[in-house]
Structures are given as C-alpha cells and as structure tokens.
C-alpha cells in the first residue's frame, strides 16, 4: 500500500495568479526571497502592496544565496523568532523556497540542524506557507524536499517532511519573465532531470509514471522555445510542466544524477540545475545496463521521436548552451583530483541510494572521470 501526495491545499496557476496573495488571512507575514531579482522585476512590491491593502504587518528576509547554507538558514530563523509570523511567503528560486521551508519548521519547533539530523524533522506545521517560484525547475513549491548546503562537510544535504509541502503554490508565468536565458536553461534541465530520474526509478507506479512521462514530453517540447523566445506562453508551459515533474518525483525519489549533483555542488558552489544537466546523459547511459531501465528508455525514444533518448538529451543540452563536461564547466583539474576521493564518497550518498543500478566505488570513480573529460 502506498499513499501519494501531489501538492498542498492548492496550486494556483496562470497569468496574474500572483493576485491570489490578496486572499491571504494573516496578521504577520514574513516574505523570504533572494538577493535582487524579485525586487527588480516588481514582484516584491506587488506582494507588499497587497499585504498593505489588507493591513497585514510584514517583514522581508532577503539575500538568500544560490546554495543556502546552514548559517544563513539559522540567521533567518533568528528573524522569525523575533517577528513571530503566522504566515510565510517564499518568493524566488528553489534556494529561497528551500531555505524558507527549513527555517519555518525550525522556528515553529525551536530546532537546529543538529536536532533535525539526530532526532528527525516533524511532519506537521501550523504556520501558513505560500511558495511563489520565479524559476522553472526545482518544483520545490509542490514537494516535501528541501536542500541545504553544509559548507563544513562540502556537501548538500536533503531533508524530507510532509510539513515542507507548501499550503499554496502560486505558478504565475509573469514572475518568470525576468529569468536570464542561462537560468531558463539550467532550471529547465533540472526539471528534466527530475522527470527522467523519476520515470526510470523502480519505485515509480501508474500515477507518477504518467506525470513524469508527461513532464518529459512537455519540457522537451517547450523548454527550447522558452529559451529562444522568452515569451509568456512558452514560459508558462515550462513553469507548469516542471511542477508536474515535482509532483511525480516527490512520491518516488530521484537517482544518481542528484547524488552526484549534491556532491559537486557542495564542493564547488555551482548551480544545481547546471550540474544536473551535465550529468544526466552519463547517468542515464549508466542505468541503461538494466533491462527494465532500457525498456523504459525505449518508451522515451518514441515520446521524443528520436532513435536514442540519451542522444536527444545531449542535443537538447547543446541547444541550451549547456557544457558537456565538468572540465567545460570550469572545474580545474588539479582541484578535481585533489577532492576526488571525497567527491566519490559523497556521490555514493543521498539519492544515489535509490538509483535503479547501484554503482560500486570503482564504477563511480570511472563515471566521475568520464563526466570530467566529457567521455559519454
């Protein structure tokens, strides 16, 4: 028996759906966001105007890093303890929303990372939580996952709890229009990685299989258009399909691409979506040695109308100007070799544990070296 959950109370979609903020019932709201883009494109002003209209007292916690750390999370918790909000609005990319998820639960339960790791994370939450993603990739607005960087361990650590699923996800494509092309590409391929890893994960079943497959089809079609044109129609398609991918993988799990991505991202502070995009074809090829995975990939060959799905992903990366190797990403060879043993060890952790093919230490070493050199 399995219990599936695809989102919180509601997903609000479409152009102008940001106006849903007007319906919030709150006395104190904390807005959590990044360094500048949501201020520059007017999103924060629009939100605060609606809160002021309803006489809702609010504060802003801004400056969330691209890879939020334990220290920054606890800094946000400190502001929350002073302000005592009953509602949190997380606005921005996956980093801002992930930090907000963890900080909200830590605030409510007086937790820190030591307690969370040793005692576990609660599964319920009283504080209202609204997520408004500005990028189209992480789907954290519909998932029970959050990722925080532990600089002292050179590692990103994932946390899961039903309490992390936002009550309301607002998917307004207008909020995504200010995304630079590089962010469109990287976050879009993050979503593609979610969908593909879910589809070939052996925990997948009928509901999540249909969602993952639909997300792959939509992202493969609309991501290049969103990248090239930047129009609201194609941005909306990608924004919606990445959330569909999230609704699938949050019930299934991911795989080795994310295990490697968390290791590389924790070591080098590189973008999560970029690393996933580079790693994905290598991991899919590795997993294709499993007959069941090979059969699933044959379904994707037909879906994208290409003879080889792995090559289709390589071609998609090329269209999006995604590098083909760690070396091309700018990781220096000396640094890679120096940190190699730790990268191998950390890449075998996390999502790699639910990969359809369990790699040995030697296989991981070979795979990482191939990805570094671009030997697919």
N, C-alpha and C positions, 0 to 999 in steps of 0.2 A: 504493500500500500504506500502511495506517495501523496503528499499534499503540495500542491503547486500554488504559487503566488506570483502574479504578473505585474502588479503595481500597487500603490497605496489606495487611498479612497477614490482618487480620480486623476485622469490625465486630461488636461485642458489644452486643446490644440488649435492651430490656425492663426492667420494674420490678426494681430490685435488682441490675442488671448492674454497678453500681459495685463489687460484691464481687469482680469479676474482678481487681481490684488485688491480691488475696491471692495470685494465681498468679505475680506478678512475681518474676523471678530477678535480683537486683541486690545489689551491696554498698554503692553510694552512689546515692541518688536525690535529684534536685532537683525540688521542686514549684514551678511558676511559676503565679501567679494574680493576681487583681485587687486592688482596694482593701479589700473587706469582705464582699461578699455570700456568698462561698463559705465564709467563716469563720462568718458569722451563721446560715447555714442548716445548719451542721454537716457540710458536705461535706469540708472540710479535716480536721476532727477524725476523721471516718470513715476517710479515707485514711491519716493518720498512725498511727491505731490499728492498721490492717492492716500497715503497714510495721514498726511496733514489734513486732507479733506475730511477724514473720518476721526480726526482728533486722537490719533494713535501716537503715543510717545515712542520715539525710536532713536536708536543709535546705529552707527556704522562701524564694523570692524573691517578694515581694508588692508591691502598689501599682501594677500595670500600668495605664496610663491608657487611656481610651476610644479615643484615637487615639495609639498608641505611637510615640514619636519615635526618631530615630537615637541621641540621647543616652541615653535610657533603655535602649535595646537594648544599647548598649555597656556600660552600668552592669551589666546582667545578665550579660553576657559576662565582666566582671571577677570577679563572684562565682563563676561557673562555673570560671574558671581557678584560683581559689584552692581550691575544693571538689573539683574533678575528678570529677563524677558520671559513672556509666556508663549512667544512665537518667534521662530527663526525663519528668515528668508535668505536662502543661499543663492547667489546670483553670480554666474560666470562659468568658467570651465570646470572640468571634473575635479581639479585640485581644490577650488574654493568649496565645492559641494562636499567633497570627501572630508575636508577639514571640519566643515560645519557639522557633518554627521557625528564625527567622533567627539568634537567639542561639546555638542549639545548633550550627548549621553554622559560625558564626564561631568558636566555642570550639574545635571539633574541628579546624578548618583554619587557625586563627590569622588570621582575616580581619578586615577592617573594611569600611566602606561604600565607600570609595574603591577598594579592591581588587575588591570584588564588582561594582561598576559597570564598571570598566575591564577586568577580567580574566574576569568571569563567575563563576557560582556552581557549585560541584561538584554532581555528580548522585548521589553515594553518601554514606552516613552509617553510622558504626559505633555511635554512641550510640543506645540504645533510646529510642523516643519514643512516649508514650501521650497521646492527646488525649481530654479529657472535657469536651465543650461544655455550658455551662449555659444558653445561649440557642439559639433555633431559627431560624437564619438564614444565617450565613456559610458553613456547611458546610466550614469550613477543616480539620475533622478528617478529611476524605476527599480533599482537593485538594492539588495541587502548587503552590499560590499562597500568597503572604504579602504583606501591605501594610504599609508603614511610612511615617510622616509625616516629611517633611524640612522643618522649620519655616523654615529659611533660604531655601527655594525656594517657600514657601507651596503645597506640593504633596505629595500622597500618591504614593508610587512602589510599583508592584507588582513582585515578584520571583517567578520560577518555577524550580522544580527538582524532579526526582523524589525528591530527598532530603528535600523538605518534606512528603511524604506520610507521615503518622504510621503507625507499625507497627500500632498498635491504636487503634481509635476506640470509645470506650465511650459509648453513647447511652442513658443512664438517665433516663427522664422525671421521676423523683423529684427530680433535680437542678434541673429547670426550674421546679418549683412555686413558687419564691420570686420568679420574674420579675414585676415590676410590669406592669400592662396596657399601658403605653406601650411597654415593651421587647418585649412579646409582639407588638404591632402592628408596630413598626419592624423588628424582626429577621425577622418573618414576611414582610413585604413585601420585605425584602432577598432572601429565598429565592425569592419570586415573581419578582422581577426577574431573578435568576439563571436560573430556568427559562424565562421568556419570552424573554430575550435569547439563550439557547442555542437555543431552538426556532426562532427566526427568523434565526439566524446561518447563513450559507451554507456553513459548514464542517460542519454537522450531517449525520449519516448515520443509518442504521437504528437502531443501538443507542442512541445518545444522543437521537435523536428520541423514541423510546418512553419513555425515562427522563424527559426534560424534559416531555413531554405528561402522563405520569402524575403528575409532581410538581405541575404546574399544576392538574390536576384535584383532587388531594388537598389542596393548600393552599387552593384556592378554597372547598372544602367545609368543611375543618376549622379553618382559621385564625379565622374569626369565632366559632366555637364555643369554641375555646381562649381567645379574647379575652373572651368573655362569661361563660363558666362557670369557666374556670381549673381544670377537673378533670383528673386524671391521664390519663384515657383520650384526651381530645382533645389534651392537651399531647403525649402520646406520638405521636399521628398526625402532628402538625405537625413534631415533632422528627425523625421518620423521613423524612417527605417532603422536608424541607429538605436532608437528607443525599443523598437521591436526586437532587435538583436539582444538588447539588455534584458528584456522580459524573458527571453529564452535562456540565456546563459546563467542568469541568477538562480535558476532552478536546476541547473545541470552541472555547472563548473566549466572550466576552460581547459588549458593544457600547457604544453611545454613552451610555446611561444611566450606566454605570460610569465612562466617561471624564469626564462632567460631574460625577458624584458625587465623584470623586477631586479634581477642581479646586476644587469648592465646599467639600468637607470639609477640604482642605489649607489653604484660605484662612480659613475661619471656625470650624474645630474643632467642626463639627456632626456628629451621628450619621450614620454611613454608610447605615444602613438607612432612616432618615428621609428623607435626600436622595434615595435611590433610589426610594422610594415616591412622592415628589412628582414626580420627573422622569419616571417610567415611562410614564404615558399620553401625555405630549407626545412622547417619543421613539418610541413605537410608532406614533403618528399620523404622525410624520415619515417613518418607514420604510415606511409603508403605500403610499407612492407607487410602490414597487417591486412589479410584478405578482406576482413569486414570493412576496414577503412577504405581499401581500394574500391570496394563496391559502392561505398558512399560517394567517393570522388567521381566515379563514373556517372552518378546522378548529376553531379555538378558540371561535368563536361557538357551534358545535354542542356543543362539550365543556362549556361553562358554561351551555348552554341559554339564551343571551341573543342578541338580534339584533345586538349590537355589542360585541365583546370590549373595545374601548377604554373604552366607557361602563361596562362591567362592572367594570373596574379602578377607574374613578373612583368607582363606587358602593361598591366594597369599601373603598377609602380612607376614604370618608365613614363607613362602619360602624365603622371602626377609629379614627375621630377624627384622621385624618392631614390636615395642612394641604394646600391645593390650589395653593400658590404659594410662591416664595421669600420674598415680602413677608410672607405669613401666617406663615412660619416664624420671622420676626423679624429678617431681614437688612435693615438700614437702607438706604434708597435712596441716600443720599449715599455710603455705603461701597461699595455695589454699583456705582455709577457710577465711583467713584474706581478701583476694582480691575477694572473691566470688561474692559479690553484684555488684562490678564493672565489673567483668567478664560476669555476666549475662546481665547487661545493655549493654555492648559493643557487646556481641554476638548477640543481637537482632538488631544490626545496619547493615549497608552495604549490603552485598549480601544476608543476611537472608531476606531482604525485598522482594526479588524476588523468595524466596523458594516456591515450589508448595503447601506446607502446612504451614500456618503462625502459629508459636508457640506462646502460651501465656507465660507470665513471669513464671508461675508455671511450665509449660512444659519445658521451657529452664532450670530452676533450676534442675528439675529431670534428664534431659538429661545430663547436665554437671556433675552431681554427678555420674550418671551411667558410663559415659566415664572415670571419675577419677578412679572409682573402677573396671572398666572392666566388667560391667554387661550389656551384649548385649541383 
